Amino acid sequence: GPAIFGAAKDSDPNRYDSIIQEFRAELAKAE
């Protein structure tokens, strides 16, 4: 959910790839 963006907002830009992977995983579950 939106919590992903909040956690990665200012934490570590380098973790952006990981955030995307988690986001895609959630999208996959939604579909």
C-alpha positions in Angstrom: 0.0 0.0 0.0 0.9 3.7 0.2 3.1 2.9 3.3 5.8 1.8 0.8 6.1 5.3 -0.5 6.2 6.8 2.9 8.9 4.5 4.1 11.1 5.2 1.1 10.3 8.9 0.7 13.4 10.1 2.5 15.0 7.0 3.9 17.4 5.6 1.2 17.0 6.6 -2.5 19.3 3.6 -3.2 16.5 1.3 -2.0 14.2 2.6 -4.7 14.7 -0.6 -6.8 13.6 -2.7 -3.8 10.5 -0.4 -3.3 9.6 -0.9 -7.0 9.9 -4.7 -6.6 7.6 -4.7 -3.6 5.2 -2.3 -5.3 5.0 -4.6 -8.4 4.5 -7.6 -6.0 1.5 -5.8 -4.5 0.1 -5.0 -8.0 0.5 -8.6 -8.9 -1.6 -9.6 -5.9 -4.2 -7.0 -6.8 -4.5 -8.5 -10.2 
